[in-house]
């Protein structure tokens, strides 16, 4: 099934001999594709120049106004259906032709060289993954094409597999697949125990030793296939980091899917404060003053925090991943806190990148600067 990447243009047209003007009725909605709203979200009329027989409408920006991808730790497929009804009319206002089409839309984009959306079940570009040990990683799969099957392997043995059939619900067009299916909400063995009914516990050296010995099942290869399609293989590298606390960064990639990547090495956090000041008169009516009173006073104090993260050594394929992260309008970082995981919005501060290769640089690693996307002091009113 064709799809719209709403950050790039998508053209709808109607071609009729003798056409004078055309009307587009655009329905943007979620849920079952057959549950079309009674009224269009937008209705547009466009005149056709004399001597021409085709009317064109560009709809991506209109559709994107109705699509807002969010992330709070739950991996949900976020998409909208777009029904396009086009009608052609002659100079007398009589209808001379019409066309109707319904397709799915994601918050993705095409590169200049591509023009059209990539028709692929795997909604990431890289075919090699670097993931954290004892951490659930998820592969975004487009289910509206070729009835895809995802198979996870470890040392040549099948660990898990899942096949997806076509679903008319917009929320099921992207499935985030792990070896435990596409509905898990935990990332570590500890979280899995608690979600399965385990009780809260007091931390201890012995307990941490236990958790260190039991981890989320590891895989080293994923195969994705579909009806009439070649098998696509993804290599999985499971890394253990003993010195630093890795950070998981999630962003909306070029396909409009949530993609995770890990910064395995050092992370440094900073805070920048901005303020205004004035000189106060502390003299009282008795012509005395308190030496504990401020003469120079600050006000309108605001603060922003930032974080610098290092990726560690990765393959050249991650050049494309970092590229898409920098082009993403929404990025999040997941922090591990005492009560579980905390997902916070961040903005990529680094504005340029020099791509590294194993030939030129031998080792491929990157350091990126991010700003937390909120003020330290809560000023949400």
VEXDREN-2710 file (C-alpha; in Angstrom, 1 decimal):
% VEXDREN-2710
k/r/px/py/pz
1/UNK/0.0/0.0/0.0
2/UNK/1.3/3.5/-0.9
3/UNK/2.0/5.9/2.0
4/UNK/2.5/9.6/2.6
5/UNK/5.5/11.0/4.3
6/UNK/4.1/14.3/5.5
7/UNK/7.4/16.2/5.8
8/UNK/7.8/15.9/2.0
9/UNK/5.3/16.9/-0.8
10/UNK/2.6/14.5/-1.9
11/UNK/0.6/15.5/-5.0
12/UNK/-2.9/14.5/-5.8
13/UNK/-4.3/15.2/-9.3
14/UNK/-7.3/14.7/-11.5
15/UNK/-7.0/14.7/-15.3
16/UNK/-10.1/15.3/-17.5
17/UNK/-10.6/16.7/-21.0
18/UNK/-12.4/20.0/-20.8
19/UNK/-11.8/20.5/-17.1
20/UNK/-12.2/24.1/-15.8
21/UNK/-11.8/23.6/-12.1
22/UNK/-11.4/20.8/-9.5
23/UNK/-12.5/20.3/-5.9
24/UNK/-10.5/18.1/-3.4
25/UNK/-12.3/16.8/-0.3
26/UNK/-9.6/15.7/2.1
27/UNK/-10.5/13.4/5.1
28/UNK/-7.8/12.9/7.7
29/UNK/-8.7/10.5/10.5
30/UNK/-7.6/7.7/12.8
31/UNK/-9.1/4.3/13.6
32/UNK/-10.5/1.9/11.1
33/UNK/-9.9/3.0/7.5
34/UNK/-13.6/2.3/6.6
35/UNK/-14.9/4.7/9.3
36/UNK/-14.7/7.8/7.1
37/UNK/-15.9/11.0/8.8
38/UNK/-19.1/12.5/7.4
39/UNK/-17.5/15.9/6.8
40/UNK/-14.1/16.5/5.1
41/UNK/-11.2/17.9/7.2
42/UNK/-10.4/20.2/4.3
43/UNK/-12.2/21.1/1.0
44/UNK/-10.1/22.9/-1.6
45/UNK/-11.1/24.3/-5.0
46/UNK/-8.5/25.0/-7.7
47/UNK/-9.0/26.5/-11.1
48/UNK/-7.3/25.0/-14.2
49/UNK/-5.5/27.2/-16.7
50/UNK/-6.9/27.4/-20.2
51/UNK/-5.4/24.7/-22.4
52/UNK/-4.5/22.4/-19.5
53/UNK/-6.4/19.2/-18.5
54/UNK/-4.9/18.5/-15.0
55/UNK/-5.5/20.0/-11.6
56/UNK/-2.8/19.4/-8.9
57/UNK/-3.2/19.5/-5.1
58/UNK/-0.3/19.2/-2.6
59/UNK/-1.7/17.7/0.6
60/UNK/1.2/16.8/2.9
61/UNK/1.2/20.0/5.0
62/UNK/-2.5/19.8/5.6
63/UNK/-2.3/16.2/6.7
64/UNK/0.6/16.9/9.0
65/UNK/-1.4/19.4/10.9
66/UNK/-3.6/16.5/12.0
67/UNK/-0.7/14.2/12.9
68/UNK/1.2/14.6/16.2
69/UNK/3.7/11.8/17.1
70/UNK/4.3/11.6/20.8
71/UNK/6.4/9.3/23.0
72/UNK/6.2/8.7/26.7
73/UNK/7.9/5.3/26.9
74/UNK/5.2/3.4/25.2
75/UNK/5.8/2.4/21.6
76/UNK/2.6/3.0/19.7
77/UNK/2.1/3.1/16.0
78/UNK/1.0/6.7/15.2
79/UNK/-0.4/7.3/11.8
80/UNK/-3.5/8.7/10.1
81/UNK/-5.7/7.7/7.2
82/UNK/-6.0/10.1/4.3
83/UNK/-9.0/9.8/2.0
84/UNK/-8.8/12.0/-1.1
85/UNK/-11.9/12.6/-3.2
86/UNK/-11.2/14.6/-6.3
87/UNK/-13.9/16.0/-8.6
88/UNK/-13.4/17.7/-12.0
89/UNK/-15.9/20.2/-13.4
90/UNK/-16.3/21.9/-16.8
91/UNK/-16.9/25.6/-17.4
92/UNK/-20.6/25.1/-16.8
93/UNK/-20.1/23.6/-13.4
94/UNK/-21.1/20.1/-14.5
95/UNK/-19.1/17.2/-13.0
96/UNK/-17.0/15.4/-15.7
97/UNK/-14.9/13.1/-13.6
98/UNK/-14.0/12.0/-10.1
99/UNK/-11.5/9.8/-8.3
100/UNK/-11.2/8.4/-4.7
101/UNK/-8.1/7.0/-2.9
102/UNK/-7.3/6.2/0.7
103/UNK/-3.8/5.8/2.0
104/UNK/-1.8/5.9/5.2
105/UNK/0.3/8.8/6.3
106/UNK/3.3/9.0/8.7
107/UNK/5.4/11.8/10.1
108/UNK/8.3/11.0/7.8
109/UNK/10.1/12.4/4.8
110/UNK/11.9/11.5/1.6
111/UNK/15.4/12.6/0.6
112/UNK/15.8/14.8/-2.4
113/UNK/17.1/11.9/-4.5
114/UNK/14.2/9.6/-3.6
115/UNK/11.1/11.8/-4.5
116/UNK/8.7/9.0/-3.4
117/UNK/8.3/7.1/-0.1
118/UNK/10.4/4.0/0.3
119/UNK/8.1/0.9/0.1
120/UNK/9.7/-1.3/2.7
121/UNK/8.5/-3.3/5.7
122/UNK/11.5/-2.4/7.8
123/UNK/11.1/1.2/9.1
124/UNK/14.8/1.8/9.8
125/UNK/17.6/2.4/7.3
126/UNK/20.5/0.6/9.0
127/UNK/20.9/-3.1/8.7
128/UNK/23.2/-3.4/11.7
129/UNK/22.1/-2.6/15.3
130/UNK/24.1/-1.9/18.4
131/UNK/22.0/-2.6/21.5
132/UNK/22.5/-2.6/25.2
133/UNK/22.7/-5.9/27.1
134/UNK/19.6/-6.6/29.3
135/UNK/17.6/-4.1/27.4
136/UNK/14.6/-4.7/25.1
137/UNK/15.2/-3.3/21.7
138/UNK/12.3/-2.9/19.2
139/UNK/12.3/-3.0/15.5
140/UNK/9.6/-0.9/13.8
141/UNK/7.8/-2.8/11.1
142/UNK/5.2/-1.5/8.6
143/UNK/2.4/-4.1/8.5
144/UNK/0.5/-2.7/5.6
145/UNK/2.7/-4.4/3.0
146/UNK/3.4/-8.0/2.0
147/UNK/2.3/-9.6/5.3
148/UNK/5.7/-9.4/6.9
149/UNK/7.3/-12.1/9.1
150/UNK/10.0/-11.2/11.7
151/UNK/12.3/-13.9/12.9
152/UNK/14.9/-13.5/15.7
153/UNK/17.9/-15.8/15.9
154/UNK/20.7/-16.6/18.4
155/UNK/23.6/-18.7/17.3
156/UNK/21.6/-20.0/14.4
157/UNK/18.6/-21.0/16.4
158/UNK/15.1/-19.3/16.2
159/UNK/14.4/-17.5/19.4
160/UNK/11.1/-16.0/18.4
161/UNK/9.0/-15.1/15.3
162/UNK/5.9/-13.2/14.5
163/UNK/3.8/-12.7/11.3
164/UNK/1.6/-9.7/10.7
165/UNK/-1.5/-9.6/8.5
166/UNK/-3.1/-6.5/7.1
167/UNK/-5.0/-4.4/9.7
168/UNK/-7.4/-1.6/8.9
169/UNK/-6.7/0.3/12.2
170/UNK/-4.3/3.2/11.8
171/UNK/-2.7/2.4/15.2
172/UNK/-1.6/-1.0/13.9
173/UNK/0.2/0.2/10.8
174/UNK/3.5/0.3/12.7
175/UNK/4.4/-2.5/15.0
176/UNK/7.4/-2.3/17.4
177/UNK/8.6/-5.9/17.5
178/UNK/10.8/-7.4/20.1
179/UNK/11.6/-11.1/20.9
180/UNK/8.7/-10.8/23.3
181/UNK/6.2/-9.6/20.7
182/UNK/4.9/-6.1/20.0
183/UNK/3.1/-5.2/23.3
184/UNK/5.9/-5.3/25.9
185/UNK/6.3/-2.2/28.1
186/UNK/9.4/-3.2/30.0
187/UNK/13.1/-2.8/29.0
188/UNK/15.1/-4.8/31.6
189/UNK/14.8/-8.2/33.4
190/UNK/14.1/-6.3/36.6
191/UNK/11.1/-4.4/35.0
192/UNK/9.9/-7.7/33.5
193/UNK/9.8/-9.3/37.0
194/UNK/7.9/-6.4/38.5
195/UNK/5.3/-6.3/35.6
196/UNK/4.7/-10.1/35.9
197/UNK/3.6/-9.6/39.5
198/UNK/6.8/-9.3/41.4
199/UNK/6.7/-7.1/44.5
200/UNK/8.8/-4.0/45.2
201/UNK/12.2/-4.8/46.8
202/UNK/15.0/-3.3/48.7
203/UNK/18.1/-2.9/46.7
204/UNK/21.1/-5.0/47.8
205/UNK/24.4/-6.2/46.5
206/UNK/23.1/-9.8/46.3
207/UNK/20.0/-8.7/44.4
208/UNK/22.0/-6.7/41.9
209/UNK/24.3/-9.7/41.4
210/UNK/21.2/-11.8/40.6
211/UNK/19.9/-9.3/38.0
212/UNK/23.4/-9.1/36.5
213/UNK/23.3/-12.8/35.9
214/UNK/19.8/-12.8/34.3
215/UNK/19.1/-10.5/31.4
216/UNK/16.6/-9.9/28.6
217/UNK/17.1/-12.6/25.9
218/UNK/19.8/-11.7/23.4
219/UNK/19.8/-12.2/19.7
220/UNK/22.4/-11.8/17.0
221/UNK/20.3/-11.7/13.8
222/UNK/16.9/-10.7/12.6
223/UNK/15.3/-11.7/9.3
224/UNK/12.3/-9.9/7.8
225/UNK/10.5/-11.4/4.9
226/UNK/7.2/-10.8/3.2
227/UNK/5.0/-12.2/0.5
228/UNK/7.0/-12.3/-2.7
229/UNK/9.9/-10.4/-1.1
230/UNK/13.5/-11.3/-0.5
231/UNK/14.6/-12.0/3.0
232/UNK/16.3/-8.9/4.6
233/UNK/18.8/-9.5/7.4
234/UNK/19.7/-7.3/10.3
235/UNK/22.9/-8.0/12.3
236/UNK/22.5/-7.4/16.0
237/UNK/25.5/-6.5/18.3
238/UNK/24.7/-6.8/22.0
239/UNK/27.1/-4.6/24.0
240/UNK/27.8/-4.6/27.7
241/UNK/29.0/-1.3/29.3
242/UNK/30.5/-1.6/32.7
243/UNK/32.0/1.8/33.3
244/UNK/29.4/4.3/32.1
245/UNK/25.7/4.5/32.3
246/UNK/24.4/4.3/28.7
247/UNK/21.6/6.6/27.6
248/UNK/18.8/5.6/25.2
249/UNK/17.8/8.2/22.7
250/UNK/14.6/7.9/20.8
251/UNK/13.7/9.9/17.7
252/UNK/11.3/10.0/14.8
253/UNK/13.2/8.8/11.8
254/UNK/12.7/9.4/8.1
255/UNK/9.9/6.8/7.9
256/UNK/7.9/8.5/10.7
257/UNK/8.7/5.6/13.1
258/UNK/10.2/5.8/16.6
259/UNK/13.8/4.6/16.5
260/UNK/16.0/3.9/19.5
261/UNK/19.8/4.2/19.6
262/UNK/22.2/4.0/22.5
263/UNK/25.0/6.4/23.6
264/UNK/27.2/3.9/25.4
265/UNK/30.0/6.1/26.8
266/UNK/30.5/9.2/28.9
267/UNK/27.6/11.6/29.4
268/UNK/28.2/15.1/30.9
269/UNK/25.4/17.3/32.1
270/UNK/25.5/21.1/32.4
271/UNK/23.3/24.0/33.4
272/UNK/23.2/27.5/32.1
273/UNK/21.5/30.3/34.0
274/UNK/20.1/33.6/32.7
275/UNK/18.9/36.4/34.9
276/UNK/18.2/40.1/35.2
277/UNK/19.4/42.3/38.1
278/UNK/18.9/45.7/39.6
279/UNK/20.3/47.8/42.5
280/UNK/17.9/48.1/45.4
281/UNK/17.7/50.8/48.0
282/UNK/17.9/49.0/51.4
283/UNK/17.9/52.2/53.4
284/UNK/14.9/52.4/55.8
285/UNK/13.0/55.3/57.3
286/UNK/15.4/55.6/60.2
287/UNK/18.3/56.0/57.7
288/UNK/19.7/52.6/58.7
289/UNK/19.9/49.3/56.8
290/UNK/20.4/45.6/57.4
291/UNK/23.7/44.2/56.4
292/UNK/21.9/40.9/55.5
293/UNK/19.7/42.7/52.8
294/UNK/20.7/42.4/49.1
295/UNK/21.8/45.6/47.4
296/UNK/22.2/43.8/44.1
297/UNK/19.1/41.8/43.5
298/UNK/18.4/39.1/40.8
299/UNK/15.0/38.5/39.2
300/UNK/13.5/36.6/36.3
301/UNK/16.0/33.8/36.8
302/UNK/15.7/30.9/34.3
303/UNK/17.9/27.9/33.8
304/UNK/18.3/25.3/31.1
305/UNK/20.1/22.0/31.3
306/UNK/22.1/20.3/28.6
307/UNK/23.8/17.0/28.1
308/UNK/26.7/15.9/26.0
309/UNK/26.7/12.2/25.1
310/UNK/29.3/9.9/23.4
311/UNK/28.2/7.0/21.2
312/UNK/31.1/4.7/21.6
313/UNK/32.5/2.8/18.6
314/UNK/29.8/1.8/16.1
315/UNK/29.7/0.8/12.4
316/UNK/29.6/3.1/9.4
317/UNK/25.9/2.4/9.0
318/UNK/25.2/4.6/12.0
319/UNK/26.2/7.7/9.9
320/UNK/22.7/7.4/8.5
321/UNK/21.2/7.0/11.9
322/UNK/22.9/10.1/13.3
323/UNK/21.8/12.0/10.2
324/UNK/18.2/11.1/10.7
325/UNK/18.5/12.0/14.4
326/UNK/19.7/15.4/13.6
327/UNK/16.9/15.9/11.1
328/UNK/14.3/14.8/13.6
329/UNK/12.0/17.4/15.0
330/UNK/11.3/15.3/18.1
331/UNK/13.9/13.5/20.2
332/UNK/13.7/12.0/23.7
333/UNK/16.2/10.6/26.2
334/UNK/15.3/7.8/28.7
335/UNK/16.9/8.1/32.1
336/UNK/16.9/5.3/34.7
337/UNK/15.6/6.6/38.1
338/UNK/14.6/4.8/41.3
339/UNK/11.0/4.4/40.3
340/UNK/11.7/3.1/36.8
341/UNK/12.3/5.0/33.6
342/UNK/11.9/8.7/32.9
343/UNK/11.4/9.9/29.4
344/UNK/12.4/13.5/28.8
345/UNK/12.2/15.7/25.6
346/UNK/15.5/17.0/24.3
347/UNK/16.6/19.0/21.3
348/UNK/19.7/18.2/19.2
349/UNK/22.1/21.2/19.7
350/UNK/24.9/19.9/17.5
351/UNK/24.3/21.5/14.1
352/UNK/26.9/19.9/11.9
353/UNK/28.5/16.5/11.5
354/UNK/31.5/15.1/9.6
355/UNK/30.8/11.6/8.6
356/UNK/33.4/9.1/9.7
357/UNK/34.4/5.9/7.9
358/UNK/36.6/3.0/8.9
359/UNK/38.9/3.8/6.0
360/UNK/39.5/7.4/6.9
361/UNK/39.0/7.3/10.7
362/UNK/39.5/3.6/11.5
363/UNK/37.0/3.9/14.5
364/UNK/33.6/5.4/14.1
365/UNK/32.3/7.3/17.2
366/UNK/30.5/10.5/17.7
367/UNK/29.8/13.1/20.5
368/UNK/26.6/15.1/20.4
369/UNK/25.3/18.0/22.4
370/UNK/21.6/18.1/23.4
371/UNK/19.5/20.7/25.3
372/UNK/16.7/19.5/27.5
373/UNK/13.5/20.9/26.0
374/UNK/12.2/22.6/29.2
375/UNK/13.3/25.1/31.9
376/UNK/14.7/23.8/35.2
377/UNK/12.1/25.9/37.1
378/UNK/8.5/24.7/36.3
379/UNK/6.9/27.7/34.5
380/UNK/4.1/25.8/32.7
381/UNK/1.0/27.9/33.3
END
